[in-house]
Amino acid sequence: MIGSWKWNTGLGALAFILSFFFSLEHNTYFVSVMRSCYSFIFFFLLGYLPRFLFARFGSPQEPEIEEPMIEEKRVEEENPADEFQPMNATDINKASQVIRQWTNES
């Protein structure tokens, strides 16, 4: 639907205020408030009808145009796991020496 519930609330509030002030002159306060509440509910719900009709019939939908299929070139991504090589004994000794230097252990 087009719009939001705020439009319905505004329409209902306008109906509430107008019916309250117009009926206050000839009715008691309680009757005026009750009739204003009824008019709020009625116009709040009635506000959905034009929104629904306009959304359903008012805005023409454009026909979908099929775009030609474009072949995408697939770029093979390098996988880091393919280049993995386990450490040998000299690499392990070098790594342990670096860690000892960082932690100042001799």
N, C-alpha and C positions, 0 to 999 in steps of 0.2 A: 504494500500500500504506500501511497505517497503521503509524506508528512509523518507526524508522530502523534502520540496520545496527547501531547501538549495542545494541539489544535482543538481536540475534543474538549479538553479541560477549559480552554479559553472560551469556547462556544457555550459550554455549560455554565461557566461563571457569569458570562454576559446575560444568559437567560435567567440565572438566579437573581442577579441584581435588578434587572428590569422588572421581573415578575414580583419581586419583593416590594419595590417602591410603588408600582402601580396597584398592587393589591393591599398595601398597608392602609391606604386611605379608607377603604370600605370594609376591611376585615380586622379581626384582632391580630395581635402580634404573633401568637402561636400559629394561627391559620395561615398567615402570610409566610411565615418561615416554612411551614409544611408544604405549601403550594410552590414555594421557591425551590425547595429540595426536589419536588417532583419534576419541576421544569428543568432543573439541572440534570437529573438522571435522563430525562427524555431527550434533551438536546445533546447530551454527551453521547448517548447511543445513536442518535440520529446523525451525528457528525461522521460516523463510520460509513454510512451509505454513499455520500458523494465521493469520498476518498476511494472507496472500493470500486465504484463505477468508473471513476476517472482513471484509476490504475488499470482496470480491466479493459476498457474500451477507448479511453482517451489518448493514450500514447501508442501510436502504431509501432510495431516491432519491425526493425529492418531485417530483410532476409539475410541469412548467413551466406557469405561468399566463401567458397572453398578455395583456399590458397594452394597453389601447386606445391607438390612435395619437393623440397630441396634436399639433395643428398648432403649430409653433413660429413665432413672429413673427420674421421676419428683419429685423434692424436693419442698414441699410446703413452700412457703416463708411466714414468719409471717408478717401480716399486722398490722402496728401500730394503725390503726383506730379501729381494733377489741379490742384492750386493753384499749381504751380511756374510762376514767371515769370522769364525771363532778365533779367539786370541790364542797365540802360541805362548810358549814358556818365556821367551824374551819380552814379549809385550806385557805379560803378567808381571815380570820383574820390574820393568820400566814403570808401570802403573803403580806398583807398590812403593817404589822409590819416590815418585812424585807425591803420593799421599803422605809418606813419612816427612817429606820436606814441608808440606803444607801444615802438618800438625806438629812440626818441630820435634819429632822423635828421631833419635839417632841410635 
